[in-house]
Amino acid sequence: MQASVQSGPLDSLEQWDDDVKSRYKEGREEADFRDFSKAPPGVREFYRLNHTHQTHEFAKAKAREYGALTRSKMGIWEAMEYLNTLVDDSDPDTDLSQIEHNLQTAEALRRDGEPRWMILTGLIHDLGKVLWLYGEPQWAVVGDTFPTGCAWSDKIVHHEFFRDNPDAGVAEYQTPEGVYEPGGGISQVAMSWGHDEYLYLVTRDYLPEPAQYIVRYHSFYPAHRERAYGHLMNDRDREMFEWVRKFNPYDLYSKGHAKPDAVALRPYYEELIAEYFPGRIAW
């Protein structure tokens, strides 16, 4: 299924993934990646909705709601198969399933001899997208993430749409530090709500610290790509964000590679999953 040219929001989460895939093909220069000027109008509308509705109170409320981990109990591979129901099976030759993208990322890390915990992180990093299957709107599932409760960096994609966010009228939120302590650490920050933050809440008790940072901040492009929000970070954050930056090319640039054989690879990854996770965990 190809992303349609439209002025309204995207019709489905698959359309978002199709657009991402179209911008992350093999054979392109790195400078060509994340060129939102070439994205279909629906992506622009997505960010308008995201930047309008992702308020400080919304982000905190969603973290409280989902942080209770009362939605379900699933194993990691079970969650991957559940998320796979997002795929439009009518066009399997052009769409990558969620499992295939996760395996592409993990296999790229594996080929390069990265640590086993990092290979596992590549496998699971997008599983928070099950939020879409829980009924959350796209603007609360995918897209670049950013801090709430402080001034929005002009490095955020489609920064102009924050003019319609109710927090724009809250003076306390419109300073660089906002409600946070300078240098107090990024963990104090209420990030915009989406699949990154949700999966962090689900998996944080099972993963080593660098993996937790990758899961939580892999969509935080204003920080790990543009180096914004350094004034909120502490030294530990700066050290851990080097892992996030190392992971990012595997997430983006693996999208054009050949489809992995999920059936053949499953035994290896189920063994890897079992090193870190019990059979079922709370979601």
C-alpha atoms as an extended CHARMM CRD file, in Angstrom:
* protein
*
       283  EXT
         1         1  MET       CA              0.0000000000        0.0000000000        0.0000000000  PROA      1               0.0000000000
         2         2  GLN       CA              1.4760000000        3.3280000000       -1.0200000000  PROA      2               0.0000000000
         3         3  ALA       CA              0.9880000000        6.5210000000        0.9760000000  PROA      3               0.0000000000
         4         4  SER       CA             -1.5910000000        8.6110000000       -0.8430000000  PROA      4               0.0000000000
         5         5  VAL       CA             -1.2160000000       12.2700000000       -1.6530000000  PROA      5               0.0000000000
         6         6  GLN       CA             -3.7410000000       13.9570000000        0.5850000000  PROA      6               0.0000000000
         7         7  SER       CA             -4.2010000000       17.0530000000        2.6960000000  PROA      7               0.0000000000
         8         8  GLY       CA             -5.8730000000       15.3100000000        5.6240000000  PROA      8               0.0000000000
         9         9  PRO       CA             -4.2700000000       13.0660000000        8.2370000000  PROA      9               0.0000000000
        10        10  LEU       CA             -2.9190000000        9.6940000000        7.1840000000  PROA      10              0.0000000000
        11        11  ASP       CA             -5.4950000000        6.9180000000        6.9440000000  PROA      11              0.0000000000
        12        12  SER       CA             -3.4990000000        4.3180000000        8.8340000000  PROA      12              0.0000000000
        13        13  LEU       CA             -0.2690000000        3.6180000000       10.6340000000  PROA      13              0.0000000000
        14        14  GLU       CA              0.8720000000        1.6150000000        7.6100000000  PROA      14              0.0000000000
        15        15  GLN       CA              0.7800000000        4.8390000000        5.5860000000  PROA      15              0.0000000000
        16        16  TRP       CA              3.1710000000        6.4150000000        8.0660000000  PROA      16              0.0000000000
        17        17  ASP       CA              5.5460000000        3.4800000000        7.6990000000  PROA      17              0.0000000000
        18        18  ASP       CA              5.2670000000        3.6080000000        3.9110000000  PROA      18              0.0000000000
        19        19  ASP       CA              6.2830000000        7.2610000000        3.9230000000  PROA      19              0.0000000000
        20        20  VAL       CA              9.2000000000        6.5930000000        6.2570000000  PROA      20              0.0000000000
        21        21  LYS       CA             10.3120000000        3.7180000000        4.0420000000  PROA      21              0.0000000000
        22        22  SER       CA             10.0840000000        5.8770000000        0.9130000000  PROA      22              0.0000000000
        23        23  ARG       CA             12.4760000000        8.3820000000        2.4780000000  PROA      23              0.0000000000
        24        24  TYR       CA             14.9300000000        5.7400000000        3.7400000000  PROA      24              0.0000000000
        25        25  LYS       CA             15.9020000000        3.7560000000        0.6490000000  PROA      25              0.0000000000
        26        26  GLU       CA             19.2190000000        2.1690000000       -0.1460000000  PROA      26              0.0000000000
        27        27  GLY       CA             21.5290000000        4.0580000000       -2.4720000000  PROA      27              0.0000000000
        28        28  ARG       CA             20.6480000000        7.5050000000       -1.1270000000  PROA      28              0.0000000000
        29        29  GLU       CA             23.0240000000        9.9330000000        0.5020000000  PROA      29              0.0000000000
        30        30  GLU       CA             22.5780000000       10.4910000000        4.2080000000  PROA      30              0.0000000000
        31        31  ALA       CA             21.8180000000       14.1510000000        3.4930000000  PROA      31              0.0000000000
        32        32  ASP       CA             18.7120000000       13.0100000000        1.6110000000  PROA      32              0.0000000000
        33        33  PHE       CA             17.2130000000       11.3280000000        4.6460000000  PROA      33              0.0000000000
        34        34  ARG       CA             14.5300000000       13.0280000000        6.7610000000  PROA      34              0.0000000000
        35        35  ASP       CA             13.7570000000       15.5240000000        3.9990000000  PROA      35              0.0000000000
        36        36  PHE       CA             10.2550000000       16.4350000000        5.1220000000  PROA      36              0.0000000000
        37        37  SER       CA              9.8640000000       18.9130000000        2.2530000000  PROA      37              0.0000000000
        38        38  LYS       CA              9.3420000000       15.8730000000       -0.0020000000  PROA      38              0.0000000000
        39        39  ALA       CA              6.8980000000       14.0900000000        2.2990000000  PROA      39              0.0000000000
        40        40  PRO       CA              3.2380000000       13.7840000000        1.2440000000  PROA      40              0.0000000000
        41        41  PRO       CA              0.7880000000       16.3690000000        2.6230000000  PROA      41              0.0000000000
        42        42  GLY       CA             -0.6270000000       13.8230000000        5.0550000000  PROA      42              0.0000000000
        43        43  VAL       CA              2.6670000000       13.8190000000        6.9750000000  PROA      43              0.0000000000
        44        44  ARG       CA              2.4850000000       17.5850000000        7.3800000000  PROA      44              0.0000000000
        45        45  GLU       CA             -1.0790000000       17.2070000000        8.6580000000  PROA      45              0.0000000000
        46        46  PHE       CA              0.1020000000       14.4920000000       11.0470000000  PROA      46              0.0000000000
        47        47  TYR       CA              2.5880000000       16.9130000000       12.5980000000  PROA      47              0.0000000000
        48        48  ARG       CA             -0.0170000000       19.6500000000       12.8000000000  PROA      48              0.0000000000
        49        49  LEU       CA             -2.1950000000       17.3490000000       14.8990000000  PROA      49              0.0000000000
        50        50  ASN       CA              0.7670000000       16.0900000000       16.9200000000  PROA      50              0.0000000000
        51        51  HSD       CA              2.0790000000       19.5370000000       17.7680000000  PROA      51              0.0000000000
        52        52  THR       CA             -1.3730000000       20.8980000000       18.5230000000  PROA      52              0.0000000000
        53        53  HSD       CA             -2.4630000000       18.1440000000       20.9090000000  PROA      53              0.0000000000
        54        54  GLN       CA              0.7380000000       16.9650000000       22.6060000000  PROA      54              0.0000000000
        55        55  THR       CA              0.5060000000       19.1740000000       25.7000000000  PROA      55              0.0000000000
        56        56  HSD       CA              2.3970000000       18.7810000000       28.9600000000  PROA      56              0.0000000000
        57        57  GLU       CA             -0.7100000000       17.5520000000       30.7790000000  PROA      57              0.0000000000
        58        58  PHE       CA             -1.6060000000       15.1340000000       27.9710000000  PROA      58              0.0000000000
        59        59  ALA       CA              1.8670000000       13.5600000000       28.0510000000  PROA      59              0.0000000000
        60        60  LYS       CA              1.8210000000       13.1650000000       31.8290000000  PROA      60              0.0000000000
        61        61  ALA       CA             -1.6920000000       11.7400000000       31.8350000000  PROA      61              0.0000000000
        62        62  LYS       CA             -0.8330000000        9.1220000000       29.1980000000  PROA      62              0.0000000000
        63        63  ALA       CA              2.3190000000        8.1100000000       31.0740000000  PROA      63              0.0000000000
        64        64  ARG       CA              0.2200000000        7.5880000000       34.2140000000  PROA      64              0.0000000000
        65        65  GLU       CA             -2.4670000000        5.6870000000       32.3230000000  PROA      65              0.0000000000
        66        66  TYR       CA             -0.1820000000        3.2990000000       30.4880000000  PROA      66              0.0000000000
        67        67  GLY       CA              2.4620000000        3.1660000000       33.1970000000  PROA      67              0.0000000000
        68        68  ALA       CA              0.0770000000        1.0440000000       35.2410000000  PROA      68              0.0000000000
        69        69  LEU       CA              0.7920000000       -1.7720000000       32.7320000000  PROA      69              0.0000000000
        70        70  THR       CA             -2.7080000000       -3.2050000000       32.9490000000  PROA      70              0.0000000000
        71        71  ARG       CA             -3.5170000000       -3.5530000000       29.2300000000  PROA      71              0.0000000000
        72        72  SER       CA             -2.4280000000       -7.1400000000       28.7350000000  PROA      72              0.0000000000
        73        73  LYS       CA              0.2360000000       -9.7470000000       29.3480000000  PROA      73              0.0000000000
        74        74  MET       CA              2.2450000000      -10.8390000000       26.3240000000  PROA      74              0.0000000000
        75        75  GLY       CA              5.5990000000      -12.3080000000       25.4760000000  PROA      75              0.0000000000
        76        76  ILE       CA              7.9470000000      -10.3040000000       23.2450000000  PROA      76              0.0000000000
        77        77  TRP       CA              7.4900000000      -12.4300000000       20.1170000000  PROA      77              0.0000000000
        78        78  GLU       CA              3.7640000000      -12.5560000000       20.8000000000  PROA      78              0.0000000000
        79        79  ALA       CA              3.7470000000       -8.7540000000       20.8630000000  PROA      79              0.0000000000
        80        80  MET       CA              5.6050000000       -8.6910000000       17.5440000000  PROA      80              0.0000000000
        81        81  GLU       CA              2.9500000000      -10.9210000000       15.9970000000  PROA      81              0.0000000000
        82        82  TYR       CA              0.1930000000       -8.7770000000       17.4880000000  PROA      82              0.0000000000
        83        83  LEU       CA              1.7620000000       -5.6540000000       16.0310000000  PROA      83              0.0000000000
        84        84  ASN       CA              2.0390000000       -7.4170000000       12.6900000000  PROA      84              0.0000000000
        85        85  THR       CA             -1.7300000000       -7.1440000000       12.3320000000  PROA      85              0.0000000000
        86        86  LEU       CA             -1.0860000000       -3.5440000000       11.2600000000  PROA      86              0.0000000000
        87        87  VAL       CA              0.2070000000       -4.7280000000        7.8870000000  PROA      87              0.0000000000
        88        88  ASP       CA             -1.9690000000       -4.5180000000        4.7680000000  PROA      88              0.0000000000
        89        89  ASP       CA             -1.7070000000       -8.0640000000        3.4430000000  PROA      89              0.0000000000
        90        90  SER       CA             -3.2140000000       -7.0370000000        0.0850000000  PROA      90              0.0000000000
        91        91  ASP       CA              0.1750000000       -5.8550000000       -1.1220000000  PROA      91              0.0000000000
        92        92  PRO       CA              2.8350000000       -8.0440000000        0.5270000000  PROA      92              0.0000000000
        93        93  ASP       CA              5.4280000000       -7.4540000000       -2.1820000000  PROA      93              0.0000000000
        94        94  THR       CA              5.7630000000       -3.7570000000       -1.4450000000  PROA      94              0.0000000000
        95        95  ASP       CA              5.0620000000       -3.5180000000        2.2920000000  PROA      95              0.0000000000
        96        96  LEU       CA              7.4440000000       -4.5170000000        5.0120000000  PROA      96              0.0000000000
        97        97  SER       CA              5.7160000000       -6.0340000000        7.9890000000  PROA      97              0.0000000000
        98        98  GLN       CA              6.5090000000       -4.7880000000       11.4610000000  PROA      98              0.0000000000
        99        99  ILE       CA              8.3520000000       -8.0460000000       12.1980000000  PROA      99              0.0000000000
       100       100  GLU       CA             10.4330000000       -7.6350000000        9.0450000000  PROA      100             0.0000000000
       101       101  HSD       CA             11.5360000000       -4.1040000000        9.9180000000  PROA      101             0.0000000000
       102       102  ASN       CA             12.3860000000       -5.1580000000       13.4640000000  PROA      102             0.0000000000
       103       103  LEU       CA             14.3770000000       -8.1170000000       12.1530000000  PROA      103             0.0000000000
       104       104  GLN       CA             16.1390000000       -5.9370000000        9.5690000000  PROA      104             0.0000000000
       105       105  THR       CA             17.3440000000       -3.6220000000       12.3030000000  PROA      105             0.0000000000
       106       106  ALA       CA             18.3950000000       -6.4830000000       14.5730000000  PROA      106             0.0000000000
       107       107  GLU       CA             20.1440000000       -8.3770000000       11.7720000000  PROA      107             0.0000000000
       108       108  ALA       CA             22.1140000000       -5.2830000000       10.7510000000  PROA      108             0.0000000000
       109       109  LEU       CA             23.3400000000       -4.9400000000       14.3370000000  PROA      109             0.0000000000
       110       110  ARG       CA             24.1180000000       -8.6470000000       14.4620000000  PROA      110             0.0000000000
       111       111  ARG       CA             26.1630000000       -8.5260000000       11.2390000000  PROA      111             0.0000000000
       112       112  ASP       CA             28.2760000000       -5.7430000000       12.7040000000  PROA      112             0.0000000000
       113       113  GLY       CA             29.0090000000       -7.6980000000       15.8780000000  PROA      113             0.0000000000
       114       114  GLU       CA             27.1790000000       -5.3540000000       18.2390000000  PROA      114             0.0000000000
       115       115  PRO       CA             26.4040000000       -6.5360000000       21.7990000000  PROA      115             0.0000000000
       116       116  ARG       CA             23.5720000000       -8.9930000000       22.2280000000  PROA      116             0.0000000000
       117       117  TRP       CA             21.5470000000       -6.5260000000       24.2860000000  PROA      117             0.0000000000
       118       118  MET       CA             21.7610000000       -4.0480000000       21.4030000000  PROA      118             0.0000000000
       119       119  ILE       CA             20.6500000000       -6.6570000000       18.8610000000  PROA      119             0.0000000000
       120       120  LEU       CA             17.6680000000       -7.3630000000       21.1210000000  PROA      120             0.0000000000
       121       121  THR       CA             16.9390000000       -3.6360000000       21.3310000000  PROA      121             0.0000000000
       122       122  GLY       CA             16.8720000000       -3.4710000000       17.5450000000  PROA      122             0.0000000000
       123       123  LEU       CA             14.3580000000       -6.2940000000       17.5290000000  PROA      123             0.0000000000
       124       124  ILE       CA             11.9390000000       -4.7020000000       20.0020000000  PROA      124             0.0000000000
       125       125  HSD       CA             12.4250000000       -0.9450000000       19.5700000000  PROA      125             0.0000000000
       126       126  ASP       CA              9.1280000000       -0.3010000000       17.7480000000  PROA      126             0.0000000000
       127       127  LEU       CA              6.8600000000       -2.6300000000       19.7290000000  PROA      127             0.0000000000
       128       128  GLY       CA              5.3250000000        0.3440000000       21.5160000000  PROA      128             0.0000000000
       129       129  LYS       CA              3.3220000000        0.9060000000       18.3300000000  PROA      129             0.0000000000
       130       130  VAL       CA              0.7660000000       -1.4920000000       19.7820000000  PROA      130             0.0000000000
       131       131  LEU       CA             -0.6930000000        1.7790000000       21.1130000000  PROA      131             0.0000000000
       132       132  TRP       CA             -2.3590000000        2.0760000000       17.7050000000  PROA      132             0.0000000000
       133       133  LEU       CA             -4.1000000000       -1.2470000000       18.2910000000  PROA      133             0.0000000000
       134       134  TYR       CA             -5.2870000000        0.0460000000       21.6670000000  PROA      134             0.0000000000
       135       135  GLY       CA             -7.1120000000        2.8430000000       19.8320000000  PROA      135             0.0000000000
       136       136  GLU       CA             -4.6780000000        5.7310000000       20.2820000000  PROA      136             0.0000000000
       137       137  PRO       CA             -4.5780000000        8.2710000000       17.4150000000  PROA      137             0.0000000000
       138       138  GLN       CA             -1.5300000000        8.2520000000       15.1630000000  PROA      138             0.0000000000
       139       139  TRP       CA             -0.2770000000       11.5450000000       16.5560000000  PROA      139             0.0000000000
       140       140  ALA       CA              0.0210000000        9.8100000000       19.9560000000  PROA      140             0.0000000000
       141       141  VAL       CA              1.8760000000        6.7710000000       18.5750000000  PROA      141             0.0000000000
       142       142  VAL       CA              4.5160000000        7.7120000000       15.9830000000  PROA      142             0.0000000000
       143       143  GLY       CA              6.5390000000       10.7310000000       14.8700000000  PROA      143             0.0000000000
       144       144  ASP       CA              9.5000000000       12.5850000000       16.3130000000  PROA      144             0.0000000000
       145       145  THR       CA              9.3130000000       13.1480000000       20.0680000000  PROA      145             0.0000000000
       146       146  PHE       CA             10.1600000000       16.2270000000       22.1230000000  PROA      146             0.0000000000
       147       147  PRO       CA             10.0210000000       17.5290000000       25.7130000000  PROA      147             0.0000000000
       148       148  THR       CA              6.8210000000       19.0910000000       26.9820000000  PROA      148             0.0000000000
       149       149  GLY       CA              6.6520000000       21.6580000000       29.7620000000  PROA      149             0.0000000000
       150       150  CYS       CA              9.4190000000       23.8340000000       28.3440000000  PROA      150             0.0000000000
       151       151  ALA       CA             10.0720000000       25.9090000000       25.2280000000  PROA      151             0.0000000000
       152       152  TRP       CA              9.9430000000       23.9460000000       21.9820000000  PROA      152             0.0000000000
       153       153  SER       CA             13.2270000000       23.8820000000       20.1100000000  PROA      153             0.0000000000
       154       154  ASP       CA             13.1610000000       25.2510000000       16.5710000000  PROA      154             0.0000000000
       155       155  LYS       CA             14.9450000000       22.0120000000       15.6140000000  PROA      155             0.0000000000
       156       156  ILE       CA             11.6640000000       20.0920000000       15.9470000000  PROA      156             0.0000000000
       157       157  VAL       CA             10.1150000000       19.1020000000       12.6070000000  PROA      157             0.0000000000
       158       158  HSD       CA              7.2790000000       21.4930000000       11.6430000000  PROA      158             0.0000000000
       159       159  HSD       CA              7.9520000000       23.6630000000       14.6680000000  PROA      159             0.0000000000
       160       160  GLU       CA              5.4810000000       26.2270000000       13.3080000000  PROA      160             0.0000000000
       161       161  PHE       CA              2.4750000000       24.1370000000       14.3580000000  PROA      161             0.0000000000
       162       162  PHE       CA              3.1670000000       24.6250000000       18.0450000000  PROA      162             0.0000000000
       163       163  ARG       CA              1.4550000000       27.9870000000       17.7210000000  PROA      163             0.0000000000
       164       164  ASP       CA             -1.8570000000       26.1440000000       18.1120000000  PROA      164             0.0000000000
       165       165  ASN       CA             -0.7900000000       24.1230000000       21.1610000000  PROA      165             0.0000000000
       166       166  PRO       CA             -2.5420000000       25.3320000000       24.3580000000  PROA      166             0.0000000000
       167       167  ASP       CA              0.8200000000       25.2720000000       26.1480000000  PROA      167             0.0000000000
       168       168  ALA       CA              1.9120000000       28.1790000000       23.9680000000  PROA      168             0.0000000000
       169       169  GLY       CA             -0.1460000000       30.3750000000       26.2890000000  PROA      169             0.0000000000
       170       170  VAL       CA              1.4590000000       29.0550000000       29.4990000000  PROA      170             0.0000000000
       171       171  ALA       CA              4.3420000000       31.3900000000       30.3660000000  PROA      171             0.0000000000
       172       172  GLU       CA              5.9720000000       28.8560000000       32.6900000000  PROA      172             0.0000000000
       173       173  TYR       CA              6.3750000000       26.4650000000       29.7730000000  PROA      173             0.0000000000
       174       174  GLN       CA              7.9030000000       28.9870000000       27.4090000000  PROA      174             0.0000000000
       175       175  THR       CA             11.3710000000       29.3150000000       28.9210000000  PROA      175             0.0000000000
       176       176  PRO       CA             14.2660000000       27.0280000000       27.9250000000  PROA      176             0.0000000000
       177       177  GLU       CA             14.1090000000       25.1370000000       31.2380000000  PROA      177             0.0000000000
       178       178  GLY       CA             10.3470000000       25.4220000000       31.7510000000  PROA      178             0.0000000000
       179       179  VAL       CA              9.3000000000       23.3780000000       34.7780000000  PROA      179             0.0000000000
       180       180  TYR       CA             12.6380000000       21.5190000000       34.9500000000  PROA      180             0.0000000000
       181       181  GLU       CA             15.9650000000       21.9980000000       36.6780000000  PROA      181             0.0000000000
       182       182  PRO       CA             18.8160000000       22.9940000000       34.3350000000  PROA      182             0.0000000000
       183       183  GLY       CA             21.1670000000       20.0590000000       34.0190000000  PROA      183             0.0000000000
       184       184  GLY       CA             18.8310000000       17.9450000000       36.1480000000  PROA      184             0.0000000000
       185       185  GLY       CA             18.7400000000       15.0940000000       33.6790000000  PROA      185             0.0000000000
       186       186  ILE       CA             16.4630000000       14.1210000000       30.8300000000  PROA      186             0.0000000000
       187       187  SER       CA             14.6610000000       11.5850000000       33.0240000000  PROA      187             0.0000000000
       188       188  GLN       CA             12.9270000000       14.5010000000       34.7780000000  PROA      188             0.0000000000
       189       189  VAL       CA             11.3190000000       15.5290000000       31.4750000000  PROA      189             0.0000000000
       190       190  ALA       CA              7.7930000000       14.5820000000       30.3990000000  PROA      190             0.0000000000
       191       191  MET       CA              8.3550000000       13.6260000000       26.7710000000  PROA      191             0.0000000000
       192       192  SER       CA              5.5980000000       13.8260000000       24.1730000000  PROA      192             0.0000000000
       193       193  TRP       CA              3.5970000000       10.6110000000       24.3010000000  PROA      193             0.0000000000
       194       194  GLY       CA              4.1800000000        7.8220000000       21.8030000000  PROA      194             0.0000000000
       195       195  HSD       CA              5.5260000000        4.3450000000       21.1990000000  PROA      195             0.0000000000
       196       196  ASP       CA              8.9990000000        5.1710000000       22.5370000000  PROA      196             0.0000000000
       197       197  GLU       CA              7.8190000000        6.2150000000       25.9880000000  PROA      197             0.0000000000
       198       198  TYR       CA              5.3090000000        3.3870000000       26.2270000000  PROA      198             0.0000000000
       199       199  LEU       CA              7.8170000000        0.6510000000       25.3920000000  PROA      199             0.0000000000
       200       200  TYR       CA             10.2760000000        2.1680000000       27.8610000000  PROA      200             0.0000000000
       201       201  LEU       CA              7.6610000000        1.8340000000       30.6200000000  PROA      201             0.0000000000
       202       202  VAL       CA              6.9870000000       -1.7760000000       29.6040000000  PROA      202             0.0000000000
       203       203  THR       CA             10.6000000000       -2.9650000000       29.2990000000  PROA      203             0.0000000000
       204       204  ARG       CA             12.6960000000       -0.7680000000       31.6030000000  PROA      204             0.0000000000
       205       205  ASP       CA             12.9720000000       -3.3950000000       34.3460000000  PROA      205             0.0000000000
       206       206  TYR       CA             14.4820000000       -5.9380000000       31.9610000000  PROA      206             0.0000000000
       207       207  LEU       CA             17.0100000000       -4.0180000000       29.8550000000  PROA      207             0.0000000000
       208       208  PRO       CA             20.4550000000       -2.5420000000       30.5670000000  PROA      208             0.0000000000
       209       209  GLU       CA             20.6330000000        1.2360000000       30.8270000000  PROA      209             0.0000000000
       210       210  PRO       CA             21.9040000000        1.9700000000       27.2920000000  PROA      210             0.0000000000
       211       211  ALA       CA             19.0430000000       -0.0970000000       25.8730000000  PROA      211             0.0000000000
       212       212  GLN       CA             16.5550000000        1.8380000000       27.9800000000  PROA      212             0.0000000000
       213       213  TYR       CA             17.8460000000        5.0920000000       26.4840000000  PROA      213             0.0000000000
       214       214  ILE       CA             17.6170000000        3.7180000000       22.9400000000  PROA      214             0.0000000000
       215       215  VAL       CA             14.0540000000        2.5310000000       23.4360000000  PROA      215             0.0000000000
       216       216  ARG       CA             12.9520000000        5.7690000000       25.1040000000  PROA      216             0.0000000000
       217       217  TYR       CA             14.6970000000        8.2950000000       22.8890000000  PROA      217             0.0000000000
       218       218  HSD       CA             15.1970000000        6.7640000000       19.4300000000  PROA      218             0.0000000000
       219       219  SER       CA             12.5820000000        9.1810000000       18.0120000000  PROA      219             0.0000000000
       220       220  PHE       CA             13.9660000000       12.1820000000       19.9310000000  PROA      220             0.0000000000
       221       221  TYR       CA             15.6600000000       13.5880000000       16.8370000000  PROA      221             0.0000000000
       222       222  PRO       CA             15.9240000000       17.1660000000       18.1540000000  PROA      222             0.0000000000
       223       223  ALA       CA             18.3640000000       15.8250000000       20.7700000000  PROA      223             0.0000000000
       224       224  HSD       CA             20.2750000000       12.9380000000       19.2220000000  PROA      224             0.0000000000
       225       225  ARG       CA             20.5140000000       14.4180000000       15.7140000000  PROA      225             0.0000000000
       226       226  GLU       CA             20.2550000000       18.1880000000       16.2150000000  PROA      226             0.0000000000
       227       227  ARG       CA             21.9120000000       18.3540000000       19.6720000000  PROA      227             0.0000000000
       228       228  ALA       CA             19.0610000000       20.4080000000       21.1370000000  PROA      228             0.0000000000
       229       229  TYR       CA             18.0120000000       20.3030000000       24.8020000000  PROA      229             0.0000000000
       230       230  GLY       CA             21.5410000000       19.8270000000       26.0990000000  PROA      230             0.0000000000
       231       231  HSD       CA             20.7460000000       22.3120000000       28.8750000000  PROA      231             0.0000000000
       232       232  LEU       CA             18.3520000000       19.7720000000       30.4200000000  PROA      232             0.0000000000
       233       233  MET       CA             20.7950000000       16.8660000000       30.3170000000  PROA      233             0.0000000000
       234       234  ASN       CA             23.3650000000       15.7090000000       32.8340000000  PROA      234             0.0000000000
       235       235  ASP       CA             26.6640000000       13.9650000000       32.1390000000  PROA      235             0.0000000000
       236       236  ARG       CA             25.0660000000       10.5140000000       32.3010000000  PROA      236             0.0000000000
       237       237  ASP       CA             22.5450000000       11.5070000000       29.6390000000  PROA      237             0.0000000000
       238       238  ARG       CA             25.3020000000       12.7480000000       27.3480000000  PROA      238             0.0000000000
       239       239  GLU       CA             27.1370000000        9.4550000000       27.7600000000  PROA      239             0.0000000000
       240       240  MET       CA             24.0230000000        7.3560000000       27.1040000000  PROA      240             0.0000000000
       241       241  PHE       CA             22.9300000000        9.4160000000       24.0960000000  PROA      241             0.0000000000
       242       242  GLU       CA             26.0350000000        8.2330000000       22.2870000000  PROA      242             0.0000000000
       243       243  TRP       CA             24.3780000000        4.8050000000       22.2580000000  PROA      243             0.0000000000
       244       244  VAL       CA             21.1890000000        6.3490000000       20.8630000000  PROA      244             0.0000000000
       245       245  ARG       CA             23.2090000000        7.9790000000       18.0830000000  PROA      245             0.0000000000
       246       246  LYS       CA             24.9960000000        4.7300000000       17.3540000000  PROA      246             0.0000000000
       247       247  PHE       CA             21.6830000000        2.9100000000       17.0810000000  PROA      247             0.0000000000
       248       248  ASN       CA             19.9810000000        5.4420000000       14.8220000000  PROA      248             0.0000000000
       249       249  PRO       CA             21.6190000000        4.4620000000       11.4930000000  PROA      249             0.0000000000
       250       250  TYR       CA             20.6310000000        0.8380000000       12.0370000000  PROA      250             0.0000000000
       251       251  ASP       CA             17.0170000000        1.9010000000       12.5440000000  PROA      251             0.0000000000
       252       252  LEU       CA             16.8790000000        4.2050000000        9.5200000000  PROA      252             0.0000000000
       253       253  TYR       CA             19.2260000000        2.8640000000        6.9040000000  PROA      253             0.0000000000
       254       254  SER       CA             18.3130000000       -0.8180000000        7.2270000000  PROA      254             0.0000000000
       255       255  LYS       CA             14.8230000000       -0.1240000000        5.8300000000  PROA      255             0.0000000000
       256       256  GLY       CA             15.8410000000       -0.6720000000        2.2230000000  PROA      256             0.0000000000
       257       257  HSD       CA             17.4900000000       -4.0540000000        2.7090000000  PROA      257             0.0000000000
       258       258  ALA       CA             16.0850000000       -7.4000000000        1.5770000000  PROA      258             0.0000000000
       259       259  LYS       CA             13.3320000000       -8.9530000000        3.6340000000  PROA      259             0.0000000000
       260       260  PRO       CA             14.6080000000      -11.2650000000        6.3860000000  PROA      260             0.0000000000
       261       261  ASP       CA             13.2760000000      -14.7930000000        6.8000000000  PROA      261             0.0000000000
       262       262  ALA       CA             11.2920000000      -14.5110000000       10.0090000000  PROA      262             0.0000000000
       263       263  VAL       CA             10.6530000000      -18.2590000000       10.2430000000  PROA      263             0.0000000000
       264       264  ALA       CA             14.3290000000      -19.1600000000        9.9510000000  PROA      264             0.0000000000
       265       265  LEU       CA             15.4510000000      -16.4180000000       12.3360000000  PROA      265             0.0000000000
       266       266  ARG       CA             12.8290000000      -16.9550000000       15.0090000000  PROA      266             0.0000000000
       267       267  PRO       CA             14.7010000000      -19.6410000000       17.0310000000  PROA      267             0.0000000000
       268       268  TYR       CA             17.7790000000      -17.4100000000       17.3740000000  PROA      268             0.0000000000
       269       269  TYR       CA             15.7280000000      -14.4240000000       18.4940000000  PROA      269             0.0000000000
       270       270  GLU       CA             13.5130000000      -16.3770000000       20.8560000000  PROA      270             0.0000000000
       271       271  GLU       CA             16.6710000000      -17.5950000000       22.5840000000  PROA      271             0.0000000000
       272       272  LEU       CA             17.9670000000      -14.0120000000       22.7360000000  PROA      272             0.0000000000
       273       273  ILE       CA             14.6550000000      -12.7380000000       24.1090000000  PROA      273             0.0000000000
       274       274  ALA       CA             14.7400000000      -15.3960000000       26.8340000000  PROA      274             0.0000000000
       275       275  GLU       CA             18.0970000000      -14.0710000000       28.0790000000  PROA      275             0.0000000000
       276       276  TYR       CA             16.4190000000      -10.8310000000       29.1430000000  PROA      276             0.0000000000
       277       277  PHE       CA             12.6760000000      -11.3800000000       29.4320000000  PROA      277             0.0000000000
       278       278  PRO       CA             10.3830000000      -13.8700000000       31.1350000000  PROA      278             0.0000000000
       279       279  GLY       CA              7.8080000000      -15.6910000000       29.0340000000  PROA      279             0.0000000000
       280       280  ARG       CA              5.1990000000      -12.9820000000       29.4370000000  PROA      280             0.0000000000
       281       281  ILE       CA              5.3920000000       -9.4030000000       30.6720000000  PROA      281             0.0000000000
       282       282  ALA       CA              2.8420000000       -6.7400000000       31.5880000000  PROA      282             0.0000000000
       283       283  TRP       CA              1.8410000000       -4.2060000000       28.9320000000  PROA      283             0.0000000000
